[in-house]
Amino acid sequence: MQVRVLLFGALKDLLARESETIELPDRATVEELLHQYVRNAPLIQKFADSLAIAVNREYASSAQILHEGDEVALLPPVSGGAPDDTTANALVRIQRDPIDGVALTARVKQGEDGAVVIFDGIVRNNTRGRRALYLDYEAYEAMALDQMRELAREAGQRFDVHRIALVHRLGRLQIGETSVWIAVASAHRAQAFDACRWIIDTLKKTVPIWKKEYFEDGAVWADGEPFPAEISLGRGAGEL
């Protein structure tokens, strides 16, 4: 059978391609697919403890059986334009144009709100003492949007907030530009603060968005935060 494999972040650079179609035995598992990659490119082994896999845009275990035509994404830890996905209480978007935070905040703020809490994630001019020139962001866009929608939905229920705007930018960003904007409107400030913090912390661990940092002396994919245990393959898979 054939499956389509998508590669992101450092894996894309390591294998010098973004996607490919590969042949597997019928009812092969995710783990068998990974073994095939390691045989052909042993350097992938260094990602064994930090890799996650998505099958048809949903996180998958190493034991999941694959089928003809499946789309499999190999996901290194995340660093964390599409059209708006606007529901009754959330605006979720991925875009390549600059983010207009003022306009987004105006869209979530209503008369019944007592607080709007904003997180403005910006590109800084240094990383661990190295002067940064600019960043490139990339994403597994369809899955990233699904994950962001779910974050907004869960935050609304978990923290009882009124409305949420969650927007992430892709492509090349210069120093000082906004990479992610979150606005949470609520009747009370405590819920809005808690929801905003939970959204950005969870996004940075689970949404498939990566950044590449460019310096005067080279470029590197940013080290991502470890995936949560329930979606990480490596910690239970041992040697691939």
Secondary structure as UniProt FT lines:
FT   STRAND          2..7
FT   HELIX           9..15
FT   STRAND          19..23
FT   TURN            26..27
FT   HELIX           30..40
FT   HELIX           42..47
FT   TURN            48..50
FT   STRAND          52..55
FT   TURN            56..57
FT   STRAND          58..60
FT   TURN            62..63
FT   TURN            68..69
FT   STRAND          71..75
FT   STRAND          85..86
FT   STRAND          90..95
FT   HELIX           101..108
FT   TURN            111..112
FT   STRAND          115..122
FT   STRAND          126..127
FT   TURN            128..129
FT   STRAND          130..139
FT   HELIX           141..159
FT   STRAND          163..169
FT   STRAND          171..174
FT   TURN            175..176
FT   STRAND          178..186
FT   HELIX           189..206
FT   STRAND          209..215
FT   TURN            216..217
FT   STRAND          218..221
FT   TURN            229..231
FT   HELIX           234..237
//
